[in-house]
Amino acid sequence: MTTTEWITDAALILVVFRQLREGRLDRKTFLLPLAIVAFVAYSYLDTVPTGGNDLVLIAALMAIGAVLGIAGGVYTRIRALDGQLLIKAGAVSAILWVVGMGARMGFQVWVEHAGGADDVARFSLTHHITGQQAWVAAFVLMALTEVVTRVATIYVRSRTHKAVRPVAVLDRAA
C-alpha cells in the first residue's frame, strides 16, 4: 500500500471516529466523506472490467458496501437541539464502518505482503475473474457504495427528522 492509500483509508476511518462525539449535522458531514471517496475513485478506478465474472465480484462487494453503509447510517443517532440537528455515530455504526474499511485494508495488506496474491490468483482463475483490475474496481466501488449509502441514509433520516419536528411543536401548542 502506498502512503496515499494509508492516508486515504485512515481519513475515511477518522470520519466516523470524529462523529463518535456529537456534533452539528451540516454540509461538512456529507461533503467530507464524499470528497474522499471521489478522490479515491478518480485515483484508482480507471476501468470497470466486465469480462468473466468480474461484474459478479463487483456487484457482490458493492452489495456488501451498501449493507454496511445503510446499517451504519441507521445506527447513527440524529437529534434536534435548539433548532439544529446533531449527529453522533453509535458503537454499531463505528464498528460497521471500521469493519468495511478494515476489511479492504486487510485484504490489500494480505495480498501485497502476506502471501495472499497466489490465493487470490487461484480464486480468480477458478471463478473466472479476469485480473487485478477487477479486484481494484470491486473494492473501490464497495467503498464508494458504503460511503454514499451511509451519507444518503443519514440525509434521508435528517430530512424526515426535520419534517416531523414542526408537527410535534404544533401538537404541543394545541
Sequence and secondary structure as in RCSB ss.txt:
>XXXX:A:sequence
MTTTEWITDAALILVVFRQLREGRLDRKTFLLPLAIVAFVAYSYLDTVPTGGNDLVLIAALMAIGAVLGIAGGVY
TRIRALDGQLLIKAGAVSAILWVVGMGARMGFQVWVEHAGGADDVARFSLTHHITGQQAWVAAFVLMALTEVVTR
VATIYVRSRTHKAVRPVAVLDRAA
>XXXX:A:secstr
  HHHHHHHHHHHHHHHHTTS EE  HHHHHHHHHHHHHHHHHH S    STTHHHHHHHHHHHHHHHHHHHHHT
EEEEEETTEEEEEE HHHHHHHHHHHHHHHHHHHHHHHSSHHHHHHHHHHHTT   HHHHHHHHHHHHHHHHHHH
HHHHHHHHHHHHHHHHHHHHHHH 
